[in-house]
Amino acid sequence: MTTWAQVRDRIIARDPRGLADLVITLPDAERAEAARRLPELHKDLRAAAGRRAGERWSSGQDEGEGDGEWDRESDGEWEGDGRGPWDGAGDGRGLWDRAGDGVGGHGSVLRIAGAGVLSGPAATAAWLTRREFAGRRARVEEVVRVLATRPAAWQADVAARLARKIRTPDDRNAPLALAVLRACGAPPPEHDPLVTAWLSSRPAADDPLLASLLPRIFEAEGVGRLLREERLKPAPTPWLALIGELVAAGRVSRAELLDGCVRRFLRGGDAVSLRFFVRLHQLLDPTPQEAAAHVRDYLRLLPAAPGAVAESALDQVRRAGPLDPADLVEAIEGLTFRPEAKLALRGLRWLEQELAYAAELAPALATAFGHASYEVQSRAVRIALKHSAAFAPAGEVLAEAVPLLPEALGTQVAAVCGGDVTPQGQPAAFTPPPLPAPAGPEPFPEPTLDVIGSVYEWVDGERWLAAFVRQAAGDREELRRTLGAQFGNSYPQVYAHEEWVDVSQWIGALAREVAEPSPGPEPTSGPVSASGGPGPASGPEAGDSQARAGVRTGAGDEEEIGGLEWVFGRLFEAAWKETGRLLGLSVPSEPLTAPRAQPMTAPRAQPYLPRPETLAPPHLFLLRRLDEIHRALRAGTLPPVLLATPTLTTGHLDPAVLVDRLAQCAAAGIEPLPADLAQALLRLPRGRHPEAAGHAARIGSPAAATAARWLAEGGLPDPVTGLRWSYIEGATGHYFDEREPGYQPYDIRLKPVLRGAPTGLEALDELLREQARWSWGHHDHAGNWWPSLLPSHREVVATDFLPYLLNSEIPMSWVRALADADGPAGEAMALTLAAKVAKAHPEAASLLVRMAARGDLPAEEVGTQVALLLRRTPYYQARPVVGVLAEAARQGAYAAVWRILTSLLPALLPAPGERPRVAHIEAVTLAADVAGWAGARGAIPEVSAYATGGGRSRFVRECVRLRDRLG
């Protein structure tokens, strides 16, 4: 057996240790021969993996239901990076098979082989970092062992090239690059991502890279944000603890670390990126001598560095000992200039201790007169009055700053120093406008087939379906020509799918069925219904039904079944882009393409509806409508008209129009489709319609009798709806109403509550069920249809949106449709609105105004839900909420905003012992203004407590103003 054959056999057998032992001992000539043959073997393994993946895909085994072969091939390793199975070109390149890499699980051994036989450092580094070899969990020990036997200079070159390929802290190439650098001892290259990747690997105290990489943390970009969660209390976290141990052991220089922190502060940055270095600086705890050595640097940080950095710098300046008078004045001026009240007050306290330099410090005191904090202004005035004699030589400086003070404070200083007092006066009263008149819904556009580019949107989708059914019952040949011109050769493989989960697939199938009709009747087998039913046909009969349905199964049809696009034709291209727009995702300009599928050996006669438990009820209801239209088309039993096409853009259907359509069906001798009838009934306006009920009863058909009963009795009773907040602690789920967590959990879920009385209509009862497991990916962009399915029961639709509300962005257009719908607005609707308010969506204020104008805004409940979002989730902040409410109030919804604030304000106020922040001041200020506009009365105990608690801060003054407004 040749040497190459031995190498190949060990690769095929996935024998990493045996392969490493072999390639280490290869002579140069045989090493060169193996290097020449290795790429061809790689190509063969990749092609074989692509074929296996294609077979699994075409046989429906690609949904993650493990088949054993996956486990055998992967050998327990997962080397992928989360991309799907169709990330490469159509010839199988990049095809990620179920072995976890693109080469059937041979990635690790191919990597070892390349490390041992390739000659050029550049080629070796490129081979070792191939995406299909270099998964984040790929083992590197044998690769490093092989590389360690190569020449030292060659190793250093490869190590440097590997390091420079790192791009992110969790880069898949990082484990190998770091291991090779440690093994060969070569100096690491100057490369910032290498530093962050090394930090992410959490090295031990004996890491050989510590000496060379630790000093670079002060210059490398991204280090601060990576280590932002490091803390000193209650106990140092890993990196701070490790550095403390190294300093205590004398293994790293205190002086170098301290110099590095100061250099990093001087480079600038935001508070988050400097947080780690502030804490490291605190850990080092400079001595007075060390602080004195850097005092000029600390002084430069006082005026403009982030607050935490400036506080640390101030501590060191004070520790450094007496300052030169010029430096002292510079430091205090920098502090009184700071916007943070805490730092400005520290500056004023320091100023009061240095009155020997009062004349030089007068500009700093004058700067404090103009501070945004009333507390700082008051303290500055007290200093000026108490020490007026010391500041007398610079009295003009203080007099010029008197106009910066509020009238009451300015009057006191002017009496001593002179100056012009700014009259406070009363600001011009704001008169909020009245609420705008609510706009009524518009008539629904006429049905048409000429909406192919936007048929995935519910309005145009309904228009297309209505026109399709009407023309299919009339001039079928004209319809065939129209659809042929619109669709062309789109949807060539629509019947290769086992399930159709997207609206565009069903519409494409309808168009294809007309353009190229199947020669036989609908197969007798059908989909599994919600209550059970027959499954797909199998055996010889299945083959016969496939032939009758016109599904080609011969090898000659490989070209038609292959070359599958991610979804077909121009229709999905538009849907693809629109989905990205609605969900705020960055998507490629063209849909992704899939590898060519293998011919299906036993395609079904017709794909079936997905399993009911895999879909949200509204989406399943929508697909049932499409499914029955498709089946009726193939069976030749389409009615002359669809009942459910709306007459208003809210989705509502005029009762008289429904009766007319029922009459048309009865005249044609065709019973309407069941799900279409259920949808039509759901789209009726709320309440009883006795006149339409009488007309329907006289038609005489079963569907008309059902509609007559529905019209007479007032339609669907409002289901019981609600929600429960839950969270995961460890592996256990808990409800907030049963067990409040002592912290803010991150894994929060909303459990919908939905119980409707049975109606006797299967599709409708299925729509009103609860479901615990929903798959958002199956209907992410089809949610725009949901409000139109139940336009008189928006709370049901809002309940269906709940599982996605916190973890996915519900597009505002969907929420706007719910706002324009009818029916009670309960907890789910209020939480949907609250999420937009808490997110400070640009349209949130106008949405509140819109519903307030109609008189159906659940204001108190919205306030309650906003408070829960702020308290229970980490995603929202109070200040944006106040901004949205202020905007809504100024647009005329002040009465509704006051009702929101009555339930929200207690949650927005500071907790006991918490210092009031800007958000608290703004919230109380807004409440005081809105209470005046709305003529509100009735005390809020939490506000009254602050108002009577004493203090002179602006927060307390606004609480007093609100308390007095409320009488």
N, C-alpha and C positions, 0 to 999 in steps of 0.2 A: 504494500500500500504506500502510495506517495505521501510526502509530507503534507501537501495540500489536501489530500483526501482525509488525512487525520484531522487537520484543522477543520475542514468542512463537517466531518462527522461529529466533532465535539460541539460545533455551532448548532447543528441540527438537533443534537441531543440536549442542548441547553445545559452544558456542563461547564460552569464558569471556572471552577478550580482546575479541572483537567485542562481546559483550554489555556488558562494562564500559565500553568506549568509547561505546556508545550511551546507556546510562542516565545517564552523567555529564552528557551534553549535553541531557537532556530538560527542556523548559520545565515550569513548575509544573502547568499544566492536564493535560498529557500524562502527567506523572509520577503525578498523582492517578488518571487513568484506568487506567494500568498497575497501580497499587496495588489498584484495585478489581477488576481482572480476574485478578490473579495467583493468589489463593486457588483460583479455579475451575480454572485450569490445573493447579495442584498436585494438586487432587482427581482430575482426569482422569488425570494421569500415575501417581498412586498406584494408582488402580483398574486401569489397564493392567498395571502391574507385578504386582499381585495376581493378575490373570488368568493371566499368564505363569507365575508361580510355581506356581499351582494346576495348570496343565497339566503342568508338569514333574513335580510331585509325583504326580499321578495316572498319569503315564506311566512312573513309576519312574526318572526322571532326577535325583533329588534326593540321590544318595549321593556327590556330589563327583567325578564322573567327567567333568568339564569338557566342554562341548559347543560351544565356539567362541563361541556367543552371549553367554555370560557375559563372555568376554574383550572382545568388541566393545562390550558395554554398559558395562562397568565402566571402560573406558579406563585400565586399570592401577591403579585405586584400589580400596582396600577400606575401606569406611567403617563396617562393622559393629563390634559389640562382643562378638562371641562367642555371641550368642543364636541360637537355632535359627530355622527358617523359620516358626514358628507362634507368634510372640510377641504378636500383636495380637488384636483381636476378629475375629469370624467374617466381617465384611464386607470384610476385606482391610486394615483400618487396622493399621499396624505390621508388615505382612507384609514380611519381609526377603527380597527376591528375590536371584537369583544375580548381579545387577549390583553387589552390595555395599551397596546402600541400599534404601530402600522405595519409590523412585520411578524405577526403571529406569535408574539411573546419572545422573539429572539433578539430584542433590542439590547439587553444587557450583554449577551455574549458577542454580538456584533461589535459592540463598543470595546470590549476587551480585545477582540481580534485586531481592530484598528489601532489600538494603543500599542500593540506588540509588533505590527508589521509595517505600518505606514512610515515613510522615511522623512518627509518634510514636516517641520513644526506647524506650518500654516494648514497643510492638508490634515494633519492629525487633529489639530484643534477644531477644524470645521467638522470632521467626522464625529468627534466625541460630543459635539454640541448639537448634533442633528436632533430635531424636535422629537422624532419617533424613538430615539434612544434615551433621551435625557429627561425622563419624567422626574417630578419632584421627589418621588420616593424610590427612585432607582438606586440600587446598591453600587457603591463606588470602591469598595475595598480591593477587589481584584484588579480593577483598572489602575488604581494607584500602585499596587504591587508590581504590575507589569511596567508602568511608566518609570518606576524607580530603578529599573535595570538599564534604562537608556542612558546615554552620556549626560553629564551634569549640565553642560551648556544647553543641550537640546531640551532637557527637562525644564530649565529656567525659561527658555523661549516659549515652550508650550504652556507653562503655568501662567506666564504673563498674558498670552493670547486668550487663554480661558478666562482669566480675571477680567479682561477688557470686554468680554462678551456679556458680562453681567449688566442688567439694565434696571432691575428692581430688587428690593430687599428679599423677596421670596422667589427670585429668579430660579428656574429649573437648573441652570448651569452652576449655581452657586455652590452646592455641596461638593461637586467634583473639583471646581477651581480652588476652593479653600483647602480641600484635602491634599491636592497636589502641591499647593504652596507650602503647607505644613511639612509635607514629606521631603521636598527637595531643598527647603531652606533658602530659596531664592528671595530677594527683596520684592515685596508686592509692588505692582505699578501704581502710579498716582491715578486713582480712579474712584470717584465718589461712590458710585453704586457698590463697589467692592466693600467699602467701609460699612455701608448700611446693611449689606447682606451678611457681613461678618457679625455685626451687632445682633442681627435677627437670629443667628445660629446659636446664641447664648454660649459662648466659649467658656471653658473652665479656667481656673486660675493658672494652670500650667500650660495654657495654649501658647505655642511658640510664636504666634502672630501678635500677641499682646504688645510686645515691645515696639513693633513697627506700626500697628494700626491704631492703638489707643490714642497716640498723640494726634492722629488725623481727624478725630471726631469733632474737633473745634473748627475745622475748615470745610469738611465734607458737607455738601448740601443734603438735606433730608434727615440728618441725624436728630435734630431737635424734635421734629414731628414724630419720628419713629419712637423716640424715648419719652414722649410727652406724658405718659402715664406713670413714669417712675416717681416714687414718693419716698420721703424719709420717715413719715409717721403713718401708722403706729410703729412700724418697723421698716427699715430700708428695703426697698424692692431689689430684684436681682442685680441690676447693673450698679446701682449705688452701693449696695452691700459689697459687691466684688471690688469696686474701686476703693472702698473704705478698707477692705482687707489688704489690698495691695499697698496702699499708703502706709498702713500700720506696720506692714512687714518690710517697708523700705524698698519695695520692688519697683515702685514708680515715684517720680519726684513730685513732692508737693508743689514746689515752685513752678514746675512746668505745667501742672494741672491748673494752678491758680492763674498763671499767665494766659493759658489757653482760654479759661472762662472770661477773663477781662477782654481778651482779643475778640472773643465771640460776641460779647456785649457791644463792643464798639462797632462791629460790623453791622449791627442793627438787625431788625426782624420783628415779627409780631410776637405777642405774648406767648402764644402756643409754642412756637418754634424755639423760644428761649427758656421755656419753663424748666426743662431738664437741667440746663446749665445754671440757672438760679439755684436749684436744689443741690447741685454738685458744689456750687460755691458755698452754700450753707454747710454742707458736709465738711468741706475743708476748713471752715471757721478761721479765717485769717487772723493772725496775731496783730497787735498794734503796729509792730515793725513792718509786717508784710503789707498791711493796709497803707502805711505811710509811703511805702515804695511805689504804690499805684494810685496815690491820692489824686494826681492830676487827671488820670483816666476816669476815676470815679466822679470827679467834678464834671467832666464832659458828659456824663450819663444823666445827670440830674434833670436838665430841662426837658428832654424829649424821649428818653428811653421808655419802654413799656413800664407800667406801674410797678410790677414786682421787681424789675431790674433796678428802677430808680430807688425803691425802698432799700434794697440790698446795698446799693451804692451809698445811700445816705448813712446807713449804719456804719459802713467802713470809713466814711469821711469823718463822722463824729468820733470813731475809735482811733483815728490816726493822730489825734492830738491837736494842739493849737495850729490854726491856719494863718497864713499871710492875710492881712486885711483885704486885699483885693480878691483873694480866693474866697474869703468868707462872704463878702458882698455878692460875688458871682454865684455862690452856692445858694444863698437865701433868695436871691432874685429868681434863680431857676426854679426853686420850690414854689414860691408864691405865684409863679406863672403857670404851674401845673393845673390842668382841669380837675384832677382828682382832689376832692375836699380833704381827704386824709393827709395827702402830702402837703397841700397848701397850709393846713393847720399846723403840721410839724414845722414847716418853714416859719410860720408866725411865732410859734413857741421859741424857736431858736433865735429869731429876731429880737424877741423880748429879753433874751439873755445877753444880747450883745449891744446894749444901748450906748456903749462908749462910741459906737460908730453910727449913731442914729442919723446923722445928716446924710451919710453915704447910703444908709438903708431906707431912707424915705421913699425912693422910687419903688422898692420892693413892697413897702406898705401900700403905696398908691396903686400898685398892680392888684393887690388883694381887694381894694375897693370895687374893682370891676369884675370880681369873680362871680361865676354863675351860682355858687352856693351861698344862700343867705347866711348860713352858719359862719362861713369864712368871712363874709362882709361884716357881720356883727363882731367877730373876734378882732378884725382889723380896726374897726371903729373904737372898740374898747381900749385897744393898745394906744391908738392915737390920742384919745382923751386922757387916759391915765398918765401917759408920759408926754403930754403936750409940751412941757418945758424942754425936754430933750430934743423934740422934733421942731422946735420953734425956728432954728436957723434954716430949716428946709420947709417952712410952712407953705410957701408958694407951690411946692410940688404936691402937697396934700390938697391944697385949695383947688388946684386944677383938676384933681381927680374926684372932687365932691359930686359932680353931675353923674358919675357912674353909680352912685349909691341910691337905694330907694329913698323916697322923700323923708321918711321918719329918721333914718340914719343920717342922711345928708344934712338935715337941719342941725343935728347935734354937732357934727364936725364943723359945719360952716360957722357956728357960733364961736368956735375957738380959733379956727384957721382961716376963716373966710371961704369964699367960693360961692358958686351959683348952685342952688338946689333945684333939681329937676322935679317939677310938680308931678305927682303920681297920677292924679285925675282918674276918671273912670273910662275904661275902654269903650269904644262904640259898641252898643248892644248888637249882638248878632240875632237876626230874625230868621230862623230856619224856614225854608220853603215848605209849602204843603206837599203831601205825598202826590206823586203823579197819578193820573187816572190809569187804572189797569188796562192793559191792551188785551183785546180778545183774540182768540185763535183765528188763524187764517184758513180759508177753504183748502182742502187737500187738492194737490195738482191732478190733472187728468192722467189716466193710465197711458203709458207709452213704453215701447221697447227701446227707445233712443236714449237710454241712460246707462249704457253698458259700462262706462268708466266709473260710475259711482253707485252701482247696484248693491254694493255691500252696505251702504247707508240705508237706514230703514225706510225713509220716505221713497227714495228711488227704487229700493228693492220691492216694496209693496206695489208701486206703479208698474214695474216690470212684470211682476207675477200676475197682476190683474189684466194687463194687456195680453200677456202670453195665453192665459186661460181663455179669454174672450176670443182671440184670433184662432186658437187651436180648435175651438168649437165651431168656427166659421170657415174661412178660406185657409185650409192647412197648407196648400201649396204655396200661397203667398207668404205665409209664415216661414215656411222652409227657406224660401229665397231670402227673406229678410235676415233670418238668423245665420244663414250661410255667409252672407255678406259681412255681418257683424263679427262672427266668431271665427270665420275661416277654418283653419285646421287646429284651432285651440282644443284643449282637453283630449288629446289623442289617447291618453291612458287612464281616463277617468274610471273605467271599470276594473282597473288593476288594483284599486284600493279595496280593502275589506270594510272600512268605515269611512263615512263622510261626516266630518265634524265641522266643516266650514260652509257658510252659506254659499260662497262662490262655487264650491264643488257641486252642490245641488243644482244651482242655476245653470252651471255649465253642462251638467248631465241632462237637464231638461232641454237645453238648446241642442245638444248632440243627439238626443233621442228623436227630435223632430228632423234635424238635418240628415241623420243616418238612421232611420227607424229600424228597430230590431224586427226580424221576420216572424217571431212567434209571440204567443201570449205571455203574460206575466207568470213566472214560476209560482208553483203553489206554496213553496216554503216562504216564510217571512221572518221578519226580525223578532227578537225577543221583546215582548211588551213589558210594561211596568209590572204586570201581574203574572208574568210567565207566558210561555207560548212556544210555538215551534221554532226551532233553530234552523240553520242552513241545511240544505239538502246534502246528502253524501251518497257514495256508492254510484252504481250505473245510472240511476235516475238523475243524479247531480250532473253527470256528463251530458245527458240528454237535454236537461234544462239549460245548460250552458250553450249547447249548440242552438237550441231554439232562440236563446237571447242574442245570438249573433256574436258571441265572444270567440275570437280566434285563438286557437291554442297551438298552432303549428309553429315549427322553427322558423318558417319564412316570415313570421311576424315579429321577429326579434327587433327589427328597426323601429317598429311602432311601439313595442313595449319598452325598449331601451330608450336612453336619452331623456329620462324623466327630468323635467324642471321641478323646482321645489314646489310650486303650485303653478297651474297652467295658465298660459295666455295673458293677454293684455288685462283682463279682469283682475287677476291676482297682483299684477305689477302695480296697479293703482291701489289695491287694498294694502299691499305691502308698505307703500310709502305713507298711506293715510294712517295705518296702525302706528308707525313710528311717530307721526305728528301728534296723534291723540295721546299716546302714552309717554311722550317726551323722550323717546329713545333715539339714539344715533344709528341709523340703518344704512347699509350700502345703497347706492343709487339703483342697483339692479338686484333682483332677488337672487339668493344663493342657488347654486345648481347642485344637483345630486349626481352621484356616479350612475353609470348605466346599469340598470337592473337586469338580472338574468330573466329569461322567459319564464313566465309563471306556468307551472306544470298543471295546476288545477284551479284556475280562477273561478270565482263565483259568478253566477248569472247576474246578480245585482249586489252591490255593497249594501250593508245593512246599517241601521242606526247604531250608534255606539251604545254600550251598556248603560242603562239609565243611571246606575250609581256613579258613573264617571263624569256626569255632567250636572251643572247647575239646573234646577228645574225650569227656569225661563228659557234656557238655551235648548233643552230637550223639547219643550213645548214648541218652540220655533221649528226645530228640525222635524218634529212630527207633522207639522203643516206641510213642509216641503216634501217629506217622504210620501204623504198621501197624494199630493199633486203628481209626483213622479209615477207612482204606481197606477193612478187613475189614467194618466196619459198612456202608459204602456198597455193598459187593459182596455182602453177605448171608452172609459166611463167618466171622462171629465164633465163637470157641469158647465152650463153656458156662461156662468159668471161666478166669481168668488164672492162669498157673502161678506168677508171680513175687511175688505178694502175700506180704509177710513174715509170720512167726509170732512174731517178737520185735521189740522197738522198736529194737534195734541194726541191723535190716535183715536178720537171718539168717532162713533158711527151714528148717523141720524136714524132713529127708529123707523121712520117712514121709508127710508132708502132700503133698510134691511128687509122690510116687508115686500117691497117691490122686487128685490132680488130673489126672495123665497118664491114669489109668484112666478118669476121667469123659470126657475128650476122646476117647479111643479108643472108648468106648461110644457117644458121639454121632456117631462117624464123621467127626470134624473134627480135622485136624492142628493142634496149637498154633501160635501165631505165632512166627516165628524169633527175633526180638529178645526176645520174652517168655521163650522157652526159655533164651536166653543169659543173661538177667538172673536167671532162677531158678537156673541152675547156679552163677552167681557168688555167690548168696546162701546157698549151702549152707555148713555149718560146715566148718572145715578138717579134712583127714584123709580116710581111707577109710571107707565105710559099706557093708560087704559085704551085710548083710541087706537094706537098701533096694535095693541094686543087683540082687540076685536077684529081688525082687518086680518091679522095673521091667523086667527082661529078659523076664519072662513076659507082659507086656502085649502086646507084639508090634508096636507102632507104631514108625515111624522115630524120632519124638521120644523115645519111651521107651527105645529102644535107645541113643540118644545119651546120655540121662541115666544109663542103667545103666553105660555105659562110664565116664562121669565119676565116678559114685559109687564104682565099683570101683577106679579108678586114683588117687583122692585129689584130684581137681579140678585147678584151675589151678596150675601150678608158679609159685613166686614169681618175678615178672619181675626183671630186673636194673634197679636204680634208683640214682639218685645225683643230684648237682647240681654245677654249676661256677659260681663267682662270676666276673662279668665287669664291665667298666667301659668307658665311652666317653671317649677322649682325642682332642680335635679331632673328626674324623669317622671315627675308626678304633676298632674294638672290640678289647679285649685281655682275656685271662683272667688272673686274679690268680695262678694256679698257674704261669703261663708268664712273667709280667712284672709284678712288684709295682710299683705306682705310688709315687713319692716324695712323695706328698701324699694327702690324703683326698678321693677323687673324689666328686662328687655324683650323677652319672648311673650308678648301679649296677644291674645286672640279674642275675637268677638263671637259668641255663640248665638246664632239667630233663634228666636222663638217664633214659630208659625204654626197655627192650628186653624184649619178651615173646616166648616161643616161639609159633609159629603154632598155633592151635587148630582150624582148619577151619571155625569159625563166623565169618561175615563181620563181623557187628556187634561181636563180642567182639574180633576182631583189630583192628578199627578203633579200639576203645576203648584198646588197649594200644600205640598209636603215639605217637611224639613229633610235636609240631607247633610250628613256630617262631613263627607269627603267630596270635595269639588275640585275639578281640575281647571284652573284659570287659563292654562295654555290652550285649552280646546275652544275657548270662546272669548278671548281677550278683546278683540275689536268688535265682536257681535253684541256687546253690552249696550250699544246704542239703540238696539231694537227693544230692549227690555221695558223702558217706560211706556212704549206704545202698546205693549201686550196687555197691560192693566192700567189704562189711563184714568180709570175711576177709583183705583186702589193703589195709590203711589206708595203707601206705607209697606205693602207687600213687596214691591220692587226694591225699596230701600232696604228692607230686611234681607233680600237676596244679595244685595251689594255688600253687606256687612263683612263677610269673610275676607274681602279684598280691600277694605277701607283703610286699614292701617299699614298694610304691607305693599300695596299697589296704589298708584295714583289713579283715582276714578276721574276721568276727564270731566271738565266743567260742563261741557255740552250735555252730558248725561244727567248731571245734577240739575242743570237748567230745565231739562225736559221734565224731571220729577217736580220741580217747582211749579211748572205750568200745568201739571196734571191735576187731578181732582181726588177727593177723598181725604180722610183724616191724616194728619201729619203727627206721628207719634215719636217714640224714642229713636227709632232707626232713621227717620227723616231728619230729626233734630241733630243726631250725631253726624249724618252726612253733611248737613249744613255747617255744623260746628267744625268739622275737619277742614273745610275750605276757609272758614274764619281763622282758625288757629294757624293754618298754613299761610295766611295773608295773601290768598290768591287775588290777583288784580280785579277779578269780577265779584269777589265775595261781598263787598259792600252793596253793589247794585243788585245782587241776588236777594239780600235781605230787604232792600227797598221794594223790590219787585213783589215779594211775598207779603210784605207789610201792606202794600197798596191793595192787594187782593183780600187782606184780612185773614189769611190762613197761615201766618208765620207762628210756629210754636215757640214764642220768644223765651219764656221762662225755661222751657226744656232745652233750648239751644244754649242758654247760659249755663245750665247744669252740665251739659255734655262738654262744653268748652272747659269748664272747671275740671272735669274728670280727665280730659286729654292733657291738660297742663300738669295735673297731679300724678297721673298714672303712667304717662309715656314720656320718653326722653326726647321726643321729636319736635316739641313746640315750645315757644317762649311767649311771655306775657305781653311784651311791648308791641309786637305785630298785631296781636289781638286788639289791643286798645286802639291802634291806628285804624283798623278796619271798622270798629264800632264808631269811632269819631267820624269817619267818612260817611257811614250810613246815616248817622244822626244829622249831619250837615246837608244830606240830600233829602231830608224830610222825614226819615224814619225815627225821629227822636223818641217818640212814645214807645215804639217797639224796642229801641235800644235801651231805654230805661228799664223795661221789663226784663231784658237780658241781663242788665247789670244787677238787678235785685237778687238774682240767683248766682251771678258770677262774682260780684265784688267781694263777698266774704272770703272766697278762695284766692282772690288776687292780693289781699292785704298781707302785710308781713306776718310771719309766724311769730309766736311769743319769743322774745329775745333776739329776733332778726332785725338788722338795721334796715330802715326803709331805703329802697333803691329807686332809680329813675322810673322804672315801670310802675311802682306803687304810687309815686307822686302823679304820674300821668293818668293812672286809672281813677284816682280820687278826684283829680281836676276835671276829667271828663264827666264823671258822675255828678259833680256839683253843677257843671254847665247844663247837662242834659236834664237834671232834676228841675232846674229853673225853667227850661224851655217847655217841659212836659207838665209843669205845675204839680210835681210829685209831692206827696206828703207821707209821713210815717217813718219813724226812726229805724235806722239800721244799727243794731247793738254793737257790732264790731267797729263801726265808724265812730259811734259815740264814745266808746272806750278810749280810742286814741285821742279824740277831741278833748276829753276831760283829763287826760293823763299828764298834761303840762308839756312844756317844751316850746322852742321857738323855731323849729325847722319848718321848711316849706310844706313838708308832708303834714305836719300837725296843723298848720294854718289852713290847708285845703280840707282836712277832715272837719275842722271847725266850720268852714264855709259850707260844706255839704250838710253837716248837722243842722246848722241854722236854716238852710234852705228847706229842709224837710220838716221844720217847725218843731 
